[in-house]
Amino acid sequence: MSTPALLAECVGPVVRDLARRSGKDLSRWVEQVHRLGGCTEPVRLVGETMTLDAVSGEIVCSYSTAGEPHGQLLVRCGNRRASRCPSCAELYRRDTFHLIRAGLLGGAKGVPASVRSHPRVFTTLTAPSFGPVHRGPDKNGVRRVCHPRRNGLACFERHKADDDRIGQPLDPDSYDYVGHVLWNAHAGELWRRFTIYLRRHLAAAAGLTQTAFNKAVRVSFAKVAEYQARGVVHFHAVVRLDGRTSDPADVVEPPSWASLELLDTAIGSAVAAVRLKAPDLGQPAKELVWGRQVDVKPIETGELDGHLSEQAVAAYVAKYATKAAETSGTVDRRIHAHDLSRLHEHGASTHAARLIRTAWRLGNPQAHPELTGLRLRKWAHMLGFRGHFSTRSRAYSTTLGAIRDERATYRQTQDLPGRTEMREESTLVLAHWSFAGQGYTAGESHLAAVLSTTAKGGSP
């Protein structure tokens, strides 16, 4: 269906809203929407940019939002949460996939192809128990008896995968909500300490001092955080052993003694050694530790039946890069004091709502000044977790920023083919931008949805 026909269908308040903001000619607005690629919460910018010849000072090209339909430029929001913007989240997932894949396959994005022969594992670190919760099917989809007997509690049902009770405490009154929130709040620190202990345990297992080990071997990793149904984070990580040279940027083959078996053993012992003293608020857990479920699997080269392949690991990690705490029944944006009494209206489960209120209560600076640094009220919607969802060590592979820059450069060459011969160092870019808001108006949102549907081949 043509754009004029679509506009004809969007009559009444929709067209009046767009006409008021965009003027009579909506073709440029429609062009902007198409370039957003389905972004549902675009950022509105006001400003201008000029590209000058660095030698002569001549203006090569210029742009101003004054010529846009409503004086604003719409750009993608870049939100990685699939619940907020599926389009931008999908782009983030693809970028993360290429970042992880580059560190596994090498041969591109500044990573040598030799990394495929380095010791590499895919490991999962979990949180301990804070009380028995309803369990769903296992990883193979087999439904099991939930809890025939656990600390005097029992549930003899076999829950289906879509059962809302999965992850909810069997007895909320005895569940350690304070310990749960504190663990989430310190999860990033627990990971940092794990990486430190891992290097120490690798050195000890190899019979070397810490200094000697660090001169010979570098531990590289990329990880992503995922929320379990019970509302606690756990980490999936690719861990790789590299050799070191006098050049810190070099990624070379590690010594022969830096084996896969050495890495496997050291991960298990390092996880068990991590201990972090928790603030004593009367909760049962006085120490913050990793859970007993530690999964370490070697990553095989190529596509091998029954083994974890490089492609499968990259896809698995990227999948969780776009999911946040809302997958465990909480909300996907920050809350305020007036939200606490109506969390269920925002879709929060009873368990998640109690975790949010616990984080909010612990975040009171007057009652708990020792917890001020955790900023629990700011991150209450994340159930206390305030760390980055996707991180990597410096030498693992490229960066998300580099991938985005590469994509932006490609688009510029497509938009301005006559400018491709110009070197970046021969030009000077002057720009001034101001934030003017975010999202569509009601009318714009309606028409953007219609345009997105037809672009995908659907019917409006």
N, C-alpha and C positions, 0 to 999 in steps of 0.2 A: 504494500500500500504506500502511495506517495506521501510526502510530507504535507502538501496542501490538503489531501484527503483526511489525514490524521488531525490536522488543525481544525478542519471542518467538524470533526466528531467531538472535539474538546470544546464545547460551547459553554455559554453561561459564565459562571464565576471563574472557571479555569482560564478562559481566554481573557477575561477582564483583568484577572490578576497578572497574567503575563504581559498584557498590553500596557498596564500601568507601570510595570517595572522595566519592560524591554522595548517599548515603542511598537509601532505598527509592523515593522519588518522583523520577523522572528528567525530568519534564516541563519543569522550568525549565532543566535542562542542555541538553535538546534545543532549547529556545527560544533559548538563547545560541548554540548551534551554527548555527542558521538565521540569526541576526543577523550571524554572522561572514562569511556570504556565500561560504563555500568556503575561507577562510584555513586553511592547513595547519599553520602554526606560531604559534598565537595566544599573546599575552603574557598572563600571569596577574598580576592586580593585587589587592592587599588594601588596603582603606581606606574612606573615607566622604566624602560631600559634602553641604553644606547651602546652600540658597539663602534669603537673608534679605531682608526689606523694608528698604531702606537708611534709611528714615525711622523706622519704628516698631520695627524689630528683630525683627518677627514672622517665624517660620520659614515660608517659603512652601512649600518641599518639601525632602525629605531622602532620602538613600540610603546604605546601608551594605552592604558585601559579606558581613556576618555572616549575612544572610538568604539568601545564595546556597547552592546545593546542597553545595559543598565549601568555602565561605567565601572564594571567589575569583571575581573578574570576569574573563571572557575578552574580550580586545579584539584587533582585527586587528593583525598584526605589522608591516604597512606596508612589507615588503621589496620592493624594485623588481625583484629578480632573478627572472626567470621560472623558473629552475631550482630556486629555493628555495620560492617560493609563487606559483603561477600566478595565483591570484585577486587578490592584492594587486598583483602586477606588472601585471595587466590594468587595475586601477584607476589605477595610476601612469601607464600608457601613455595612458589616456583623458584624465587631467589634463594631461599634457604636450601631447597633441594640441590641447586647448582653449587652452593657453597659447600655443603656436606659432600657432595659427589666429587668435587674438585680435590678435596683432601683425601679421598679414597682411591680415585683413579689416577690423578695426576695428569701430566701431559698438557695442561692448559691452566690459564689463570695464574701463572707464576709458580705452579707446583710441579716438580719434576715427576716423570712417569715412574721413577724408581720407588715411589711410596707404596706401590702395590705389593712390593715384597717386604715391607716393614711389618713388624708385629703389630696387629690391629685387633681390637676387640670392641664389641658392643655391650655396654654394661648398663644395668638399671639399678639405681639405689633408691630405696623406699624409706618411709617413716615407720617408727614403731607403732604399736597399738595403743590407743587411748581409751579403749573399751570395745567390746564386741559389737559389730554392726551386721546388718543383714547382707548376705553374700549372694551374688548372682551366679550364672553359669561360669565354668572355667574357660580358659583361653581357647579350648577346642569346642566350646558351645555346649558342653555336657552339663545338664542341670544337676546339682548336688543338694543334699540336705543342708539347709542353711547352718544351724547350730543345734545339734542334738543335745548338747550339754556344754555350757561355758560359763564358769563363775556363777553357777546357780541359775543361769538364764538358759532358755531353750527356744528354738524355733525349728519345727520339723518340716517346714515347707520347702519346696523346690522352686525358687523364684525364677520367673521368666526374665529374659534380658531387658524387657521394657517395664519391669515392675518398679514403681516409684519408691518402694521401700529399700531398694538396694543402696547400701551406703549409710542408711539411717541407723542410729544406735538401737540396740535391743532394749536398753534401759537408759533413756536420756538423763535421768536424775543421777546416775552413777558414772556417766561419761565424763572424762577429763577434758572439758572444754578449754580451760585455761592452759593446760599443757599442750593441747592441739594448736591453739593460736600462737603460743610462744614458739612451738616447733616451726610453724610456717614462717614466723617472723625471723627466725635464725637459720632458715634453710640455706640461704646464701653463704653464711659464715661456715656452716657445716661442710658445704661443698669446698670452700676455700681451704679449710683445714684438711679435708680429704686429699686434695691435690698436694699439699705439703707433706702429709704422712706417706702418700704414695711414693714420692721421690725418696724419702728416707728409707722406706721398706725395700724399695728396689735396690738402693745402694747397699743395704745390709745383706740382702739375699745374694748380691753379687760379690760380697766380701770387700767392698770399697768404702772409702770415706765419702761423706756427702760431697765434698769438694771435688774429689776425683770422679765421682759419678756424674756430676753436673758438667764437667769438662768433656765427658765422653758421650753422654746421652741427654736428649731433651725429650720431655713428655709433652706431646701435643694432644689437644682434645677439642671437641665441639659438643656442646650439650644443649638440651632443650628440657624445659620443665613441663610437667603434665599434672593435672589435678585428678586424683582418684575420686570415685563416687562419694567417698566419705568426706571429701573436702580438704584433703591434705595433699601437698605437692610431692612428687617424686621425680627423679631425673633420669633421662635416657642420654647416654653419652657415647661417642666414638672416642676411644683412647688409642693413640699411636705412639710408638717409640721411634725417634729419629736419632741419627748421629749428629755430632757437633764438629765444626771446624773453627778456624780463627775468624771466619766471617759469620756473624750472627744470622745473616739472611740465608745462609746455605741450609738446604734440607738434604741430607745425605743418608746413606745406609748406616744403621747402627752397628756396633760391634756384635760379633757372633754370639757372645754370651747374653746379650739383651734379647732373650727369646720370648716366644709367646707364653711358654709355661711360667717363666719368671714374672711376666706381667700379670698373668691370671692369679698366681699365688699372692703377689704383692697387693693386688686390689682387695682381695678378701681380708688380709691382715690389716690393711690400712683402714678399711671401713670399721672393723672391730675396735680399732685403737682410738678413733675419734670420740672425744668427750668434751662437752661444753656445759659448764655449770649454769643452770637456769635460775632466774630470780625466784626466790622462795615466796610464793603467794598462797601457800597452803595446798597447792596441787600435788597429786601423787608423784609425778615425774620431777625429780630434783635435778636430774641430768638430762641433757638433750643428746641423743645418740641416733645412729642410723638403725633402721629396722633389720631384722634377721634375714629378710628375703633380699639377697643380693644375687643378681643374675649376670653372669659373664659368659659371652659367646664369642668365639673367634670369627672374624670376618674373612670369608673365603674369596679368592680371586675368581671373577667370572660368575656365571650362572650354574650353580651346582645343586642338584636335587638333594633335599634334606639338609642343606647348609644355608647359612646366612650370607647372602650375596651383597656386593657393594651397592647395587641398584636398589635392592630391597631395604637396606639400612637407610640410604639417603631418602627414600620415599617415606619410610616410617617416621624418621625424625622430623621431616618437613611437615608431615601431617599434623603433628602436635604443636608446631610453631604458631598456628593460627587459632589455637583453642586456649581459652583462659579459664578463670574460676567459674564462669557461668555454666560450664559443663557439669558442675557438681551441685547445681541448684541455686546458685547465688545470682546476684545482679551483675550487669556488665558495665557499670559506671559508678563513679564515686557517689557516696550517700552523704546526707546531712542529718542533723538531729531530728528534724521533722519527719524524716523517712523511717525512723526506727519503729514507729507504731504501725506502719502499714507496709512492711517489707513483703508480705504475702501478695499485696496488690501489684508488686513489681515482679512477681514470679518466683520469689525465694521460697525454698522448702523450709519446713519447720526446723530442721537440723541446721541448715545454712543461716537462717535468721538468728538462731541462738548463737552461732559462731560470730556473726556480725555484731550482735549486741555485746558479746563478751569482749571482742576487740575494741569496741567503742568504749566500754567501761574501763578496760585496762589502759586505754589511751588518754584517760583523764589526767592531765599533768598535776593537778592538786592532790589526787588520791594516790597516784603512782608516778612520782617524779623520776624514779629510776628507770622508767620505761619510755621516757620522752624521746630518746633517740630512735626508737622503733617506729615512730609516727603511725601508731596503730589506727588512729581515727581516719587518717588519710587513706590507709590501705584496708579499711574494714571490709569493703566490698570484695577484696581479694582474700578475705579470711586471714589477714595478717601478713601474707607473703608480699614482699616489696622488691624482690630481686628481678633481674632480667630473665625473660623467658627463653631467649636464645643467646648463648655466648660461645666464644671460641678463644683458644689461646692464639698468641700472635703468629706463630709459625704454622698453624694448621693448614690454612689455605687463604684465599682472598677474603675480602670483606663485603658485606651487603652494600656499603657505600660505593665500592668500586664497581659492583655489578650494576647498580643504579646509574652510575656515571656512564658506564659503557652503553646502557640502553638509551640514555638521554643523548649521547653523542650520535648514536645510530639514527635516532629520530631527527636530530638536527640536520644530518646529511640528507635525509629523505625530504625534509621540508625546504632546505636551502641547497639544492645540488650545485648551484653555481658558486657556493662559498667553500666547497670542500677543499679547494686548493690552498686556502688561507691557513697559515700556521697559527696555532693558538698563541704563541709568544709574540706574534706580530700585531695582535689586537689588544684593546683595552675595553673592558665592559664596565659601564657605569649603570647602577640600578638602584632604585628606591621603591620598596614595597611596604604596604601597610595592610594589616589584617582588618577585614571589613565584616567578617561573620562567617558562619558555616551552615551548610545545608540548603535545601530548596525551600521555597515558599510552598504553600499547599497546592497552588495551581501548577507550579513548576514540577513539583514532585509527581503529580498525576501524569503530566505529559511526558516527563522523563521516563516513567515506568512504561508508558505506551511505546515510546521510541525504542527502549531497550528490548521490549518483547518482540517487536517487529524485526529488529536487527538480528535477533536470534532465530528468526524464522517462524515465530509464533503468531497467533492472531491477537489483535488488540482487544 
